[in-house]
Amino acid sequence: MLNIFLPARMLAMEELKVGYVPGTGFLDEDKPGHMRGNGYEYMEFLSGFLGANFSYIPCVNWWEAGAKLENHEIDLLPAMPGNYRTLPFAVRTDHVIARFPMELVVQDDFSGGHVHLGTLDYNYPTPNLSKAAQEHGFTYELVTFSDPTDMKRAFDAHQLDGYVHPLLHPEKNGRVLALFDRVSYRLLVHRDRPELLAKLNAAQDNLLLTQPNIRTRLNDKYERAKGFPLVLSPAEKAYLQEKGTFHVAVLMRTKPYFYQDEQGNWSGATQALLNQLEQDLGVAIELVEVNSADELRHLITRGTVDFVADVPCDFSWLDNFGLMPTQSYLEIGYVPITRHGAPRSRAPKAAAVEGNFETAAFIMTQYPGEQIISRNSWEECFTAVGSGTADITYAPRATVPYLMEAVSAYNLSADTESVFLEAISLGVAKEANPLLWQILDKEINHLPPHLVSESLSQTAHENVHQLNPVYLLYHYPLQAVLMIFLIMGLIAGTIYYRARRHDRQLSELEQLACTDSRYQLPNLRYLERHREQILRRIRREQKSVHVFLVLFAASPTKETAFHDRHALDGPLKEAARLLAGKDWTAEIAAGTMTGELLCLCIADNPQMMLNLAAESITDLTPEAPNIIWHAGFCPLAGFSLAQVEENAALACQEAKEKNIRAKLWQNAHS
């Protein structure tokens, strides 16, 4: 059904052209064929509710975009700043796509006086500009531009002291002196198309009904992610300069939020936040130690604490402490902590820290008073659950590994899903100057978006270089086990490699010791070491034969021996090759004396062996006429190989003396 109807539906979707001006930071093509931006994503979300496909038409400036809308070359014009009434043929939708503040950007060496400020001819009037000029002590003259690039070029050339522009690129290097009221961006449609206007309004209604926070999400992604400029009024700057030092309390003294490192210095995400506050505001921060909620309330009442670095963004709860929260800078997820394999109780006991926000906001609303066990810290809560005193407790997800490690509670498990979330903000003392609350709110909006999360991540990895086995096994169990197996594999591989190398060296030494260097043939030592293997092979092939050791001795004539001492080398090697081809020869080796060959041979009886040896000498004689061959042999059974070789040598010597080809060794007692 989808294959049948979906293509037809896609073909039936309306095609609408959307105009935009590149470089405005709202809707851009950052590379060929790839669109991005706050407005682009909004329009693509809207297209799904409108049932239309959008194609985007670039325009040189807003005047050209307005002309194309008037001539029906484009259907929609989003994101046009300024007074839309300059386009009398256009009407705008009910809902705002986005809102951006106006900013006054000035040169780095701006010092006031009479200045020239640039502005765009389609911008809203800026009624706050005169107020900003009065606060900062300067008078101004506006210079009108039609193209923002021309205005920026004039500013870079120092032809302008400053310019007024929508805040679309918070990360730029220019010095922002003041912020003004916001510019709202809407969709503009030609008056001749009321049906399209009605569809757009209905589509935006549906979009905001299902995604009510879409503008905030897109603004956070494209604008908040870049950081917001910190623009302080002269009164706020004077207050910071006069105050100089602020006393700050920290409630959550748990790793990775706030803790002391090995050198005794304060570290963690909260400390990174305080360092950033000192850097941005140009003030000094002194920590005030607080051990309980009652002590914090007492210090705030006395005026000892200016603000608290980590309190929940809850006006009602903080009112009891005389604090007022700023906007939140962090969300903390709380997870339940239980024992491994513990049965669920019908009335579970929950361990909680008395006076903590999560105790008042969550635990006391979920558990009756008789099921709540009060403890002084999260460490004690974990210990209570681990020992069985309590069944469950709740702690921030990021602190769980460190708390378990601190109390050695390895029989505990933490859930993966957060039960509730807590928004963390700065709590400003109500007795403090109201300017402090305004300054801290601006500073939180100015903070790098990933400052706290990166600090939490950095804390999680800062001690890995110590290679503490307990730390690695707890925080990185899979990686630690894999590392152990890798180390064991390396050790086993090293042992195996060294063993193989040792065996190879022994084999090479054995081969060297068992090989005759002159003829490159096995020697008598080789036959001794492999005697049993050779005999087993022979018995496996022919069970009823006799095994003899035959010694073939070659001696040159007197003339040949006198002229060439190496005359035996060639004939002996050729003889070894010919004898190896005989089916009655099992193994061939070089003898102990020059010109001797040792052969392990098989035959049915000694007479047969004698005939075979004589025939072999007959075959060898034509190959080397100057060489005289004789053979002697002895049965292998009942003697050691050295004795057999000696017997065969005696038989060969006897054959030589009697001038016969071959001779069987006979025992003198037989």
C-alpha positions as CSV (number, residue, x, y, z in Angstrom):
1,M,0.0,0.0,0.0
2,L,2.8,2.4,0.8
3,N,4.6,1.7,-2.5
4,I,1.3,2.4,-4.3
5,F,0.1,5.5,-2.6
6,L,3.2,7.2,-1.2
7,P,4.8,8.2,-4.5
8,A,1.5,9.6,-5.7
9,R,1.2,11.7,-2.4
10,M,4.7,13.0,-2.9
11,L,4.0,14.1,-6.4
12,A,0.8,15.8,-5.2
13,M,2.7,17.9,-2.6
14,E,2.7,21.6,-3.3
15,E,6.1,23.2,-4.3
16,L,6.8,26.5,-2.6
17,K,9.7,28.8,-3.2
18,V,11.3,30.4,-0.1
19,G,13.5,33.5,-0.4
20,Y,16.5,34.2,1.8
21,V,19.5,36.4,2.1
22,P,22.8,34.5,2.6
23,G,25.1,35.6,5.3
24,T,22.5,36.7,7.8
25,G,23.1,33.7,10.0
26,F,19.4,32.7,10.0
27,L,19.2,30.6,6.8
28,D,22.4,29.8,4.9
29,E,24.0,27.4,2.5
30,D,27.3,26.6,4.2
31,K,28.5,24.4,1.3
32,P,27.0,23.6,-2.1
33,G,23.7,21.7,-1.7
34,H,23.8,21.8,2.1
35,M,21.4,24.2,3.9
36,R,21.5,24.9,7.6
37,G,20.5,27.5,10.2
38,N,17.8,28.3,12.7
39,G,15.3,29.4,10.1
40,Y,16.1,26.5,7.7
41,E,15.3,23.8,10.3
42,Y,12.2,25.7,11.4
43,M,10.9,25.8,7.8
44,E,11.7,22.1,7.2
45,F,9.7,21.2,10.3
46,L,6.9,23.5,9.1
47,S,6.9,21.8,5.7
48,G,5.8,18.5,7.2
49,F,2.7,20.2,8.8
50,L,2.0,22.3,5.7
51,G,2.3,19.3,3.3
52,A,4.6,21.2,0.9
53,N,8.1,21.0,-0.4
54,F,10.3,24.1,0.0
55,S,13.0,25.2,-2.5
56,Y,15.2,28.0,-1.3
57,I,16.0,31.0,-3.6
58,P,19.0,33.2,-2.6
59,C,18.7,36.9,-2.9
60,V,21.4,39.6,-2.8
61,N,19.6,41.7,-0.1
62,W,16.2,42.1,1.6
63,W,15.1,44.6,-1.0
64,E,15.7,42.1,-3.8
65,A,13.9,39.5,-1.7
66,G,10.9,41.9,-1.3
67,A,10.8,42.6,-5.0
68,K,10.7,38.9,-5.8
69,L,7.9,38.4,-3.3
70,E,6.0,41.2,-5.0
71,N,6.5,39.8,-8.5
72,H,5.5,36.3,-7.3
73,E,9.0,34.9,-8.0
74,I,9.0,33.5,-4.5
75,D,6.1,32.4,-2.4
76,L,7.4,33.0,1.2
77,L,9.9,35.4,2.7
78,P,11.0,34.3,6.2
79,A,13.4,36.1,8.5
80,M,13.2,39.6,7.2
81,P,14.2,41.9,10.0
82,G,13.0,45.5,10.4
83,N,9.6,47.1,9.7
84,Y,7.6,44.8,7.5
85,R,5.3,47.7,6.6
86,T,8.0,48.8,4.2
87,L,6.5,46.0,2.0
88,P,2.8,47.1,1.7
89,F,2.0,44.2,-0.6
90,A,2.9,41.6,2.1
91,V,1.2,40.2,5.1
92,R,2.8,38.3,7.9
93,T,1.8,35.1,9.8
94,D,0.5,35.1,13.3
95,H,3.4,33.3,14.9
96,V,7.0,34.4,15.3
97,I,9.6,32.1,13.8
98,A,12.4,33.5,16.0
99,R,13.4,36.5,18.1
100,F,16.9,38.0,18.1
101,P,18.2,40.9,20.2
102,M,19.7,44.0,18.6
103,E,23.3,44.8,19.5
104,L,25.5,47.8,19.4
105,V,29.0,46.8,18.3
106,V,31.8,49.3,18.7
107,Q,35.5,49.5,18.0
108,D,38.0,48.1,20.6
109,D,39.3,51.6,21.2
110,F,35.8,53.2,21.6
111,S,35.9,56.0,24.2
112,G,32.7,57.9,23.7
113,G,32.2,61.5,22.5
114,H,30.4,62.2,19.2
115,V,30.4,59.0,17.2
116,H,29.1,57.7,13.8
117,L,26.9,54.5,14.1
118,G,25.8,52.4,11.1
119,T,22.3,51.0,10.8
120,L,20.4,49.2,8.1
121,D,17.5,51.0,6.4
122,Y,15.1,48.2,7.1
123,N,15.9,47.8,10.8
124,Y,13.4,48.5,13.5
125,P,13.7,51.9,15.2
126,T,16.0,51.4,18.3
127,P,14.4,53.5,21.1
128,N,16.9,52.1,23.6
129,L,19.9,53.5,21.6
130,S,19.4,57.0,23.2
131,K,19.3,55.4,26.6
132,A,22.5,53.4,26.0
133,A,24.2,56.6,24.7
134,Q,23.2,58.4,27.9
135,E,24.5,55.5,30.1
136,H,27.8,55.2,28.3
137,G,28.3,59.0,27.8
138,F,28.4,59.5,24.0
139,T,26.3,61.3,21.3
140,Y,25.8,59.7,18.0
141,E,24.9,60.2,14.3
142,L,23.3,57.4,12.3
143,V,24.7,56.4,8.9
144,T,22.2,54.3,6.9
145,F,23.2,51.3,4.8
146,S,21.1,49.0,2.6
147,D,23.5,46.1,2.6
148,P,24.9,44.6,5.9
149,T,28.2,43.7,4.1
150,D,28.8,47.3,3.2
151,M,28.2,48.4,6.7
152,K,30.6,45.7,8.1
153,R,33.2,46.7,5.5
154,A,32.9,50.4,6.6
155,F,33.3,49.3,10.2
156,D,36.4,47.2,9.5
157,A,37.9,50.2,7.7
158,H,37.3,52.4,10.8
159,Q,34.9,54.7,8.9
160,L,32.3,53.9,11.6
161,D,32.7,53.9,15.3
162,G,30.0,51.2,15.7
163,Y,26.9,49.8,14.2
164,V,23.5,48.5,15.2
165,H,22.6,45.0,13.9
166,P,20.6,41.9,14.9
167,L,22.5,39.5,17.1
168,L,22.9,36.6,14.7
169,H,26.6,35.7,15.3
170,P,27.4,35.8,19.0
171,E,30.8,34.4,18.5
172,K,32.2,37.3,16.5
173,N,35.2,39.3,17.7
174,G,33.6,42.7,17.9
175,R,33.0,44.4,21.2
176,V,29.3,44.5,22.1
177,L,28.6,47.6,24.1
178,A,24.8,47.3,24.6
179,L,21.8,45.1,23.7
180,F,18.4,46.4,22.7
181,D,14.9,45.1,22.4
182,R,14.4,42.1,20.2
183,V,13.7,41.7,16.5
184,S,11.0,39.3,15.6
185,Y,11.1,37.2,12.4
186,R,7.9,36.1,10.8
187,L,6.8,34.6,7.5
188,L,5.8,37.1,4.8
189,V,3.2,36.2,2.2
190,H,1.8,38.2,-0.7
191,R,-1.6,39.8,0.0
192,D,-3.0,38.1,-3.2
193,R,-2.6,34.7,-1.6
194,P,-4.9,34.6,1.5
195,E,-5.4,30.8,1.2
196,L,-1.7,30.3,1.5
197,L,-1.6,32.6,4.6
198,A,-4.4,30.6,6.2
199,K,-2.6,27.3,5.5
200,L,0.6,28.7,7.0
201,N,-1.1,29.9,10.2
202,A,-2.8,26.5,10.6
203,A,0.4,24.7,10.0
204,Q,2.2,26.8,12.6
205,D,-0.6,26.2,15.0
206,N,-0.1,22.5,14.7
207,L,3.7,22.8,14.8
208,L,3.6,24.7,18.1
209,L,0.9,22.4,19.4
210,T,3.1,19.3,19.0
211,Q,6.5,21.0,19.4
212,P,5.9,24.0,21.7
213,N,9.6,24.4,22.5
214,I,10.9,24.3,18.9
215,R,12.1,27.9,19.0
216,T,14.0,27.4,22.2
217,R,15.5,24.2,20.9
218,L,16.7,25.8,17.7
219,N,17.9,28.9,19.5
220,D,19.9,26.7,21.9
221,K,21.4,24.8,19.0
222,Y,22.4,27.7,16.8
223,E,22.7,30.7,19.2
224,R,23.1,29.5,22.7
225,A,25.6,26.9,21.6
226,K,27.9,29.8,20.5
227,G,27.7,31.7,23.8
228,F,25.9,35.0,24.4
229,P,27.9,38.2,24.7
230,L,28.3,39.5,28.2
231,V,27.1,43.1,28.1
232,L,27.2,44.9,31.5
233,S,25.8,48.3,32.2
234,P,28.1,51.0,33.7
235,A,26.3,50.6,37.0
236,E,27.0,46.8,37.0
237,K,30.6,47.3,36.1
238,A,31.0,49.9,38.9
239,Y,29.4,47.4,41.4
240,L,31.8,44.6,40.4
241,Q,34.8,47.0,40.7
242,E,33.6,48.2,44.1
243,K,32.8,44.8,45.5
244,G,35.9,43.1,44.2
245,T,35.6,39.9,46.2
246,F,32.6,37.6,46.6
247,H,32.0,34.9,49.3
248,V,30.6,31.7,47.8
249,A,29.3,28.5,49.5
250,V,29.2,25.1,47.8
251,L,26.7,22.5,49.0
252,M,27.5,19.5,46.8
253,R,31.0,18.5,47.9
254,T,31.2,15.3,46.0
255,K,33.3,14.2,43.1
256,P,33.0,15.0,40.2
257,Y,31.3,18.3,41.1
258,F,33.5,19.7,43.9
259,Y,36.4,17.9,45.6
260,Q,40.0,18.3,46.5
261,D,42.6,16.6,44.2
262,E,45.8,14.9,45.3
263,Q,47.6,18.3,45.6
264,G,44.8,19.6,47.9
265,N,43.4,22.0,45.3
266,W,39.7,22.3,44.7
267,S,38.6,20.7,41.4
268,G,35.5,19.6,39.7
269,A,32.7,21.0,37.6
270,T,31.6,23.5,40.2
271,Q,35.2,24.8,40.6
272,A,35.5,25.2,36.8
273,L,32.3,27.3,36.9
274,L,33.7,29.5,39.7
275,N,37.0,29.9,37.8
276,Q,35.0,31.0,34.7
277,L,33.1,33.5,36.8
278,E,36.3,35.0,38.1
279,Q,37.7,35.3,34.6
280,D,34.6,36.8,33.0
281,L,33.6,39.2,35.7
282,G,37.1,40.2,36.8
283,V,36.5,39.5,40.5
284,A,37.9,37.3,43.2
285,I,35.9,34.4,44.8
286,E,36.5,33.1,48.3
287,L,35.0,29.8,49.4
288,V,32.9,29.7,52.6
289,E,32.8,26.2,54.2
290,V,29.2,25.0,54.8
291,N,28.5,21.6,56.4
292,S,24.7,21.6,56.7
293,A,21.6,23.4,55.5
294,D,21.1,25.0,58.9
295,E,24.6,26.4,58.8
296,L,24.0,27.8,55.3
297,R,20.8,29.5,56.4
298,H,22.6,31.0,59.4
299,L,25.5,32.3,57.2
300,I,23.2,33.9,54.7
301,T,21.2,35.6,57.5
302,R,24.5,37.1,58.8
303,G,25.5,38.3,55.3
304,T,28.6,36.1,55.2
305,V,27.6,34.4,51.9
306,D,26.9,36.4,48.7
307,F,25.7,33.5,46.7
308,V,25.7,29.7,46.6
309,A,27.2,27.9,43.6
310,D,25.0,24.9,43.4
311,V,21.4,25.1,44.5
312,P,18.2,23.8,42.8
313,C,16.3,26.3,40.7
314,D,13.3,26.2,43.0
315,F,12.1,29.6,44.2
316,S,9.8,28.2,46.9
317,W,12.5,25.9,48.5
318,L,15.2,28.6,48.3
319,D,12.9,31.2,49.9
320,N,13.4,29.4,53.3
321,F,17.2,30.1,53.0
322,G,16.8,33.7,51.9
323,L,18.1,32.9,48.4
324,M,16.8,33.7,44.9
325,P,17.9,31.4,42.1
326,T,19.3,32.5,38.8
327,Q,18.5,30.6,35.5
328,S,19.8,27.1,35.6
329,Y,23.2,26.1,34.1
330,L,23.0,22.3,34.7
331,E,20.5,19.4,35.0
332,I,21.3,16.6,37.4
333,G,19.6,13.2,37.0
334,Y,19.0,11.2,40.2
335,V,19.2,7.4,40.0
336,P,18.1,4.7,42.6
337,I,20.8,2.7,44.4
338,T,20.0,-0.8,45.6
339,R,21.8,-4.0,46.6
340,H,22.6,-6.8,44.2
341,G,20.0,-9.5,44.4
342,A,18.1,-8.0,47.3
343,P,14.4,-8.9,47.3
344,R,11.9,-6.1,47.0
345,S,10.3,-5.1,50.2
346,R,6.7,-4.0,50.5
347,A,7.8,-1.2,52.7
348,P,11.3,-0.3,51.5
349,K,13.4,1.9,53.7
350,A,15.0,4.9,51.9
351,A,18.2,6.5,53.1
352,A,18.3,10.3,52.6
353,V,20.4,13.3,53.6
354,E,18.3,15.5,55.8
355,G,17.9,19.0,54.5
356,N,18.8,18.2,50.9
357,F,16.6,19.3,48.2
358,E,16.0,15.8,46.7
359,T,14.9,14.7,50.2
360,A,12.3,17.4,50.5
361,A,11.2,17.4,46.8
362,F,11.1,13.6,46.0
363,I,11.9,11.2,48.8
364,M,9.5,12.7,51.4
365,T,6.7,12.8,48.8
366,Q,7.3,9.1,47.8
367,Y,8.0,7.5,51.2
368,P,6.2,7.7,54.6
369,G,8.2,9.3,57.4
370,E,8.7,5.9,59.2
371,Q,10.4,4.5,56.0
372,I,13.0,7.3,55.7
373,I,16.4,6.8,57.4
374,S,18.3,10.1,57.8
375,R,22.0,10.2,57.3
376,N,24.5,13.1,57.2
377,S,26.0,12.4,53.8
378,W,25.6,10.4,50.6
379,E,28.5,8.2,51.6
380,E,26.6,7.2,54.8
381,C,23.5,6.6,52.7
382,F,25.4,4.2,50.4
383,T,26.9,2.4,53.4
384,A,23.4,2.0,54.9
385,V,22.1,0.4,51.7
386,G,25.3,-1.8,51.4
387,S,24.9,-3.1,55.0
388,G,21.2,-3.7,54.7
389,T,20.1,-1.0,57.0
390,A,18.3,0.7,54.1
391,D,16.8,-0.8,50.9
392,I,17.3,2.2,48.6
393,T,18.8,5.6,48.2
394,Y,19.0,8.2,45.5
395,A,22.1,10.1,44.2
396,P,23.2,12.1,41.2
397,R,24.2,9.8,38.4
398,A,27.7,11.4,38.0
399,T,28.5,10.9,41.6
400,V,27.6,7.2,41.8
401,P,30.9,5.6,40.7
402,Y,32.9,7.8,43.1
403,L,30.6,7.3,46.0
404,M,30.7,3.5,45.6
405,E,34.5,3.6,45.3
406,A,34.7,5.8,48.4
407,V,32.7,3.4,50.6
408,S,33.9,0.2,48.9
409,A,30.3,-0.7,48.4
410,Y,30.7,-3.1,45.4
411,N,27.6,-5.0,46.2
412,L,25.5,-2.0,45.1
413,S,23.9,-1.4,41.7
414,A,22.6,1.8,40.1
415,D,19.8,2.0,37.7
416,T,20.5,3.4,34.2
417,E,17.4,5.6,34.1
418,S,17.0,8.8,36.1
419,V,14.1,8.9,38.4
420,F,13.9,12.7,38.5
421,L,15.8,15.7,37.3
422,E,17.0,18.6,39.3
423,A,17.9,21.9,37.6
424,I,21.0,23.5,39.2
425,S,21.5,27.3,39.4
426,L,23.3,29.9,41.4
427,G,21.4,31.0,44.6
428,V,21.9,34.8,45.3
429,A,21.3,36.1,48.8
430,K,18.2,38.3,48.8
431,E,20.1,40.8,51.1
432,A,22.7,41.3,48.4
433,N,22.6,44.1,45.8
434,P,20.0,43.3,43.1
435,L,22.7,44.0,40.5
436,L,24.4,40.8,41.5
437,W,21.5,38.7,40.5
438,Q,21.3,40.5,37.1
439,I,25.0,40.1,36.5
440,L,25.0,36.4,37.4
441,D,22.0,35.8,35.1
442,K,23.9,37.4,32.2
443,E,27.0,35.5,33.0
444,I,25.2,32.1,33.0
445,N,23.8,33.0,29.5
446,H,27.4,33.9,28.5
447,L,29.0,30.7,29.8
448,P,30.4,28.3,27.3
449,P,27.6,25.8,26.8
450,H,29.7,22.7,27.4
451,L,31.8,24.1,30.3
452,V,30.2,22.0,33.0
453,S,29.8,18.8,30.9
454,E,33.4,18.9,29.7
455,S,34.6,19.4,33.3
456,L,32.6,16.4,34.4
457,S,34.1,14.3,31.6
458,Q,37.6,15.5,32.4
459,T,37.2,14.6,36.1
460,A,36.1,11.1,35.0
461,H,39.4,10.5,33.3
462,E,41.9,12.5,35.3
463,N,43.2,9.6,37.4
464,V,43.5,7.0,34.7
465,H,47.2,7.7,34.3
466,Q,47.8,6.3,37.7
467,L,46.7,2.8,36.5
468,N,45.1,2.0,39.8
469,P,43.7,-1.6,39.3
470,V,40.8,-1.0,41.7
471,Y,39.9,2.3,39.9
472,L,40.2,0.7,36.4
473,L,38.2,-2.5,37.4
474,Y,35.4,-0.4,38.9
475,H,35.1,2.4,36.4
476,Y,36.1,0.5,33.3
477,P,35.3,-3.2,33.9
478,L,35.1,-4.3,30.3
479,Q,38.2,-2.3,29.3
480,A,40.1,-3.5,32.3
481,V,39.2,-7.2,31.6
482,L,40.2,-6.6,28.0
483,M,43.5,-5.1,29.1
484,I,44.2,-8.0,31.5
485,F,43.5,-10.5,28.6
486,L,45.8,-8.5,26.3
487,I,48.6,-8.5,28.9
488,M,48.1,-12.2,29.5
489,G,48.1,-12.7,25.7
490,L,51.3,-10.7,25.4
491,I,53.0,-12.7,28.1
492,A,51.8,-16.0,26.7
493,G,52.8,-14.9,23.2
494,T,56.3,-13.9,24.5
495,I,56.7,-17.3,26.2
496,Y,55.5,-19.1,23.1
497,Y,57.8,-17.0,20.9
498,R,60.8,-17.6,23.1
499,A,60.0,-21.4,23.3
500,R,59.6,-21.6,19.5
501,R,62.8,-19.7,19.1
502,H,64.6,-21.9,21.6
503,D,63.3,-25.0,19.8
504,R,64.3,-23.6,16.5
505,Q,67.8,-22.9,17.8
506,L,68.0,-26.4,19.2
507,S,66.8,-27.8,15.9
508,E,69.4,-25.8,14.0
509,L,72.1,-27.0,16.4
510,E,70.9,-30.6,16.1
511,Q,70.9,-30.3,12.3
512,L,74.4,-28.8,12.4
513,A,75.6,-31.6,14.6
514,C,73.8,-34.4,12.7
515,T,75.0,-33.3,9.2
516,D,78.3,-34.0,7.5
517,S,79.7,-30.7,6.5
518,R,81.7,-32.1,3.6
519,Y,79.0,-34.1,1.8
520,Q,75.9,-32.4,3.3
521,L,74.5,-35.8,4.3
522,P,73.2,-37.0,7.6
523,N,75.9,-38.6,9.8
524,L,76.1,-41.5,12.2
525,R,74.9,-39.2,15.1
526,Y,71.7,-38.6,13.0
527,L,71.1,-42.3,12.7
528,E,71.6,-42.8,16.4
529,R,69.0,-40.1,17.3
530,H,66.4,-41.2,14.8
531,R,67.0,-45.0,15.0
532,E,63.7,-45.8,16.6
533,Q,61.7,-43.6,14.3
534,I,63.3,-45.2,11.3
535,L,62.8,-48.7,12.6
536,R,59.1,-48.0,13.4
537,R,58.6,-46.7,9.8
538,I,60.2,-49.8,8.4
539,R,58.2,-52.1,10.6
540,R,55.0,-50.3,9.6
541,E,55.7,-50.8,5.9
542,Q,57.2,-54.3,6.0
543,K,56.9,-56.3,9.2
544,S,59.0,-59.5,8.4
545,V,62.2,-58.0,6.9
546,H,65.7,-57.8,8.5
547,V,67.5,-54.5,8.8
548,F,71.2,-54.2,8.0
549,L,73.7,-51.5,8.2
550,V,75.7,-51.5,5.0
551,L,79.0,-49.5,4.8
552,F,80.1,-48.6,1.3
553,A,83.7,-47.5,1.1
554,A,85.3,-45.8,-1.9
555,S,89.0,-45.7,-2.4
556,P,90.7,-44.0,-5.3
557,T,93.5,-45.5,-7.3
558,K,97.0,-44.4,-6.3
559,E,97.3,-42.0,-9.2
560,T,94.0,-40.3,-8.5
561,A,94.7,-40.0,-4.8
562,F,98.0,-38.5,-5.5
563,H,96.7,-35.8,-7.9
564,D,93.3,-34.9,-6.4
565,R,92.5,-35.2,-2.8
566,H,88.8,-34.3,-3.5
567,A,88.4,-37.0,-6.0
568,L,86.0,-38.9,-3.8
569,D,83.5,-36.0,-3.2
570,G,81.7,-36.2,-6.5
571,P,81.5,-40.0,-6.8
572,L,80.3,-40.3,-3.2
573,K,77.5,-37.8,-3.7
574,E,76.5,-39.6,-6.9
575,A,76.6,-42.9,-5.1
576,A,74.3,-41.5,-2.3
577,R,71.8,-40.3,-5.0
578,L,71.8,-43.7,-6.7
579,L,71.5,-45.7,-3.5
580,A,68.6,-43.4,-2.3
581,G,66.7,-44.5,-5.3
582,K,66.8,-48.2,-4.3
583,D,63.6,-49.6,-2.8
584,W,65.6,-51.6,-0.2
585,T,67.4,-48.5,1.1
586,A,65.7,-46.9,4.2
587,E,68.2,-44.2,5.2
588,I,71.6,-43.0,3.9
589,A,74.3,-41.2,6.0
590,A,77.9,-40.2,5.7
591,G,80.4,-42.5,7.4
592,T,82.9,-41.5,10.1
593,M,85.8,-41.8,7.7
594,T,86.3,-40.0,4.4
595,G,84.8,-41.9,1.4
596,E,82.3,-44.0,3.5
597,L,78.5,-44.2,3.1
598,L,76.3,-45.7,5.7
599,C,73.0,-47.2,4.6
600,L,70.2,-48.7,6.6
601,C,68.9,-51.4,4.3
602,I,66.2,-54.1,4.4
603,A,66.4,-57.6,3.1
604,D,64.8,-61.0,3.7
605,N,68.1,-62.6,4.7
606,P,71.8,-61.9,4.8
607,Q,72.4,-63.7,1.5
608,M,69.9,-61.4,-0.3
609,M,71.6,-58.4,1.4
610,L,75.0,-59.6,0.1
611,N,73.6,-59.9,-3.5
612,L,72.0,-56.5,-3.3
613,A,75.2,-54.8,-2.0
614,A,77.3,-56.5,-4.7
615,E,74.9,-55.5,-7.5
616,S,75.1,-51.9,-6.2
617,I,78.9,-51.9,-6.4
618,T,78.5,-53.1,-10.0
619,D,76.2,-50.2,-10.7
620,L,78.5,-47.7,-9.1
621,T,81.8,-48.8,-10.8
622,P,80.9,-47.4,-14.4
623,E,80.1,-44.1,-12.9
624,A,83.6,-43.5,-11.6
625,P,86.2,-45.9,-13.2
626,N,89.0,-44.4,-11.0
627,I,87.2,-45.3,-7.8
628,I,87.2,-48.8,-6.2
629,W,84.1,-49.7,-4.1
630,H,83.8,-52.3,-1.3
631,A,81.0,-53.0,1.0
632,G,80.6,-54.5,4.5
633,F,77.3,-55.1,6.3
634,C,76.1,-56.2,9.7
635,P,72.6,-57.0,11.1
636,L,71.2,-54.2,13.2
637,A,69.4,-56.3,15.7
638,G,71.1,-56.9,19.0
639,F,73.8,-54.3,18.7
640,S,74.2,-50.6,19.3
641,L,74.5,-48.5,16.2
642,A,78.2,-47.6,16.9
643,Q,79.0,-51.3,17.3
644,V,77.1,-52.2,14.2
645,E,79.1,-49.5,12.3
646,E,82.3,-50.9,13.6
647,N,81.4,-54.4,12.6
648,A,80.4,-53.2,9.1
649,A,83.7,-51.4,8.8
650,L,85.6,-54.6,9.8
651,A,83.7,-56.6,7.2
652,C,84.4,-53.9,4.5
653,Q,88.1,-54.0,5.4
654,E,88.1,-57.8,5.1
655,A,86.4,-57.5,1.7
656,K,89.1,-55.1,0.6
657,E,91.9,-57.4,1.7
658,K,90.3,-60.3,-0.1
659,N,89.5,-58.1,-3.1
660,I,85.8,-59.0,-3.1
661,R,82.9,-56.7,-3.6
662,A,80.9,-57.2,-0.4
663,K,81.4,-59.1,2.9
664,L,79.0,-60.0,5.7
665,W,80.4,-59.5,9.2
666,Q,80.5,-62.7,11.1
667,N,81.1,-63.1,14.8
668,A,84.4,-64.8,15.7
669,H,82.6,-67.1,18.1
670,S,80.0,-68.2,15.5
